[in-house]
């Protein structure tokens, strides 16, 4: 699917009409929004590599505000006004991020972002997700907008500042001005073409192996791909199949790329097809049994956890750009597994190999992006991944 220019017109000499399709906006449209002032950064210019195939990275501003609780401002207040109502001295205890500062595990912070938004179209909404490395470090992040009643969402016509709520769960982390923890994607809700994927198109994607290497047993939910957990690998005794975060570690500087995994993670290895019991409030890195791909005309998002499948969640960073896991030569799913950030809630929970643990929802792009995840001239840390920790850890 791509943008189409219609040559015909209702009157002689009228200019061609550009047809705008519904769906997730691609990289070239995001650049247009930067150039037109719909995405603005006054303190630091927006950097070219912030633009991804179907999203833009957002950057932390100069200060972090420790807060006692997560909150939403509500429809009548700006974020800073709400913070000052909750704590009149909040300005006094802010952290200066310009030379770097530690965000402590177990605390909640609110950070103004460098970017602000002015959505001029009544047809465009925006949604935020943590970046992949953010989720793999067990950092809970949620976008907050002025006068918002929901996290991670900007309504049509939003104009204002953006803020990020940050709650490190497993590790204390060092961040600074410009650190990128979340990303924003835009969706055109009205226009030409159907945003929903037709059942015949969905079945074709499955039958041709374009989105997954294993045929799912459950094909009932259109545009939703069920995925399962891999707890066996190649069934070799002692093979690494996952990680569990250690409770007492040093802080992690998000700018570093050479941390020793053994100082922060306990390895989980295969032993006689044993199930894995998730312990309450422990954090695990596991992977899907399936290899997953996102063709260039689509984007995908992991659905929020469903308690009907068990009292656990399997992701923080749930957005997959066009091109993830995609083999352009064969036009099929390659070797990229989905890495899962798993946390059990309240009670122990038993996971078994091949158990369905979530769903990946596919959406159409409004146009095919001019860059793809894993493509040339784009740093894609997790293309072709199997079990993979965040990029801050040295890879064996």
C-alpha positions, -999 to 999 in steps of 0.1 A, spaced: 0 0 0 14 34 -9 3 70 -14 -15 75 -47 -19 106 -68 -51 107 -88 -45 123 -122 -82 127 -130 -101 158 -116 -136 171 -117 -127 202 -136 -101 210 -162 -68 223 -148 -75 212 -112 -44 199 -94 -41 162 -88 -56 149 -56 -34 130 -31 -52 100 -16 -44 96 21 -48 60 34 -57 50 69 -32 32 90 2 38 108 21 67 93 55 57 78 89 73 82 86 98 53 54 111 68 69 115 102 97 136 86 71 157 70 56 163 104 90 174 117 95 198 88 60 213 92 64 219 129 39 193 141 68 176 160 91 202 176 122 203 198 132 238 209 162 230 231 179 205 208 173 199 170 156 166 162 182 142 150 177 122 118 182 88 135 152 95 158 129 87 129 123 49 127 102 31 100 69 37 117 78 58 148 100 85 163 122 82 193 115 107 221 143 121 243 145 130 280 147 167 289 170 184 314 152 175 347 136 145 364 110 150 392 107 123 419 70 118 426 53 98 453 28 82 430 18 75 394 -9 99 382 -28 114 353 -34 152 352 -71 149 343 -89 170 317 -85 203 335 -48 204 345 -14 204 329 11 178 341 33 203 361 3 218 377 -8 183 389 26 176 402 27 208 422 -7 200 437 5 166 448 38 180 462 43 218 465 80 213 469 85 191 438 107 217 421 131 218 450 140 181 447 142 178 409 173 160 395 195 176 369 200 152 340 223 173 319 254 155 332 236 123 340 218 112 372 206 80 388 170 70 387 166 46 417 149 12 415 115 13 431 110 50 427 87 69 403 99 99 382 83 123 357 106 138 331 96 165 306 106 154 271 125 175 246 98 170 219 64 187 219 35 180 196 10 200 175 -13 176 157 -30 198 130 -51 171 114 -83 159 130 -76 125 115 -43 118 133 -38 102 167 -6 91 184 4 62 207 35 56 227 55 24 236 87 18 255 117 11 232 129 -25 232 159 -20 254 137 -1 279 115 -31 283 144 -56 286 158 -36 315 124 -38 333 119 0 332 82 9 332 76 40 311 43 57 303 37 89 282 17 116 299 2 146 281 -13 178 295 -50 174 304 -48 137 296 -71 110 311 -52 81 295 -15 71 294 4 66 262 -22 83 239 -26 117 222 -60 127 209 -67 143 175 -55 180 175 -33 177 206 -10 206 211 14 207 240 43 193 260 50 157 266 62 140 298 74 105 306 67 86 338 96 63 346 97 36 372 128 13 372 117 -21 385 148 -43 386 178 -21 382 187 15 391 197 33 359 218 63 349 201 85 323 209 120 309 194 147 287 187 131 253 184 95 265 157 77 245 134 54 264 101 55 244 88 60 209 57 76 194 38 63 164 10 81 146 -22 66 131 -45 81 105 -80 71 116 -99 84 86 -91 83 49 -91 59 19 -89 22 23 -98 -1 52 -76 0 82 -87 -35 93 -70 -64 76 -94 -85 57 -96 -122 66 -86 -133 31 -55 -111 33 -47 -124 68 -50 -160 58 -27 -154 28 0 -139 51 -2 -171 73 -3 -196 45 27 -180 27 47 -179 59 51 -141 56 46 -134 93 55 -166 112 74 -198 105 50 -221 124 13 -223 115 -7 -212 146 -33 -236 159 -57 -207 167 -65 -187 135 -99 -175 147 -89 -139 157 -83 -120 125 -50 -100 124 -40 -115 157 -11 -139 158 -9 -161 189 26 -168 201 40 -194 225 69 -197 249 102 -216 241 115 -235 272 133 -262 254 156 -247 227 173 -276 210 166 -298 240 203 -299 249 208 -304 286 221 -272 302 212 -250 271 204 -214 280 166 -207 276 161 -176 296 173 -151 323 160 -139 357 171 -105 370 192 -106 402 179 -86 431 210 -68 442 232 -53 415 251 -22 405 234 6 386 232 4 348 244 34 327 222 33 296 251 48 275 273 17 281 274 -14 259 298 -37 278 281 -49 310 288 -85 320 254 -103 320 265 -126 348 266 -96 372 230 -88 366 212 -119 355 208 -155 366 208 -179 336 179 -203 332 188 -236 315 170 -265 299 166 -296 321 144 -326 310 115 -306 296 108 -292 331 82 -264 333 92 -230 346 76 -216 377 74 -178 376 80 -164 411 58 -134 421 75 -100 413 105 -116 397 115 -104 362 124 -128 334 137 -126 298 124 -155 277 116 -159 239 89 -171 217 89 -206 201 80 -190 168 101 -168 145 81 -137 138 82 -112 109 65 -79 100 62 -74 62 69 -38 49 32 -30 45 24 -37 82 33 -29 117 26 -50 148 20 -46 185 19 -71 214 -15 -70 230 -18 -62 268 -17 -93 290 -49 -111 294 -55 -125 329 -76 -153 313 -43 -167 301 -27 -164 335 -16 -139 361 14 -126 343 25 -102 316 49 -109 288 60 -75 275 66 -39 282 80 -29 248 54 -42 224 58 -23 191 73 -40 160 84 -18 131 79 -28 94 107 -51 84 113 -68 118 123 -104 111 115 -100 74 135 -118 48 132 -96 17 146 -123 -7 122 -150 3 94 -127 14 89 -149 44 96 -148 81 133 -152 88 149 -162 121 139 -134 145 122 -146 177 101 -124 199 119 -116 232 95 -115 261 97 -95 293 79 -116 318 66 -108 353 42 -128 374 16 -111 395 7 -120 431 10 -157 428 35 -183 414 26 -193 379 37 -224 359 47 -220 323 52 -250 300 70 -252 267 47 -243 238 21 -226 260 3 -197 243 13 -165 263 1 -137 241 -10 -122 208 6 -100 182 -18 -76 165 -10 -66 130 -21 -32 115 -18 -18 80 7 10 73 -8 41 56 21 37 31 51 16 29 80 33 47 111 44 29 132 26 55 128 -8 71 139 -24 104 170 -43 96 176 -24 64 206 -6 51 217 25 69 195 18 99 209 5 132 186 -24 142 199 -40 174 175 -69 175 171 -81 139 177 -118 136 176 -122 174 170 -153 194 173 -150 232 188 -115 236 194 -91 265 193 -53 262 220 -37 241 238 -25 273 251 -60 279 280 -76 260 268 -103 237 285 -137 237 
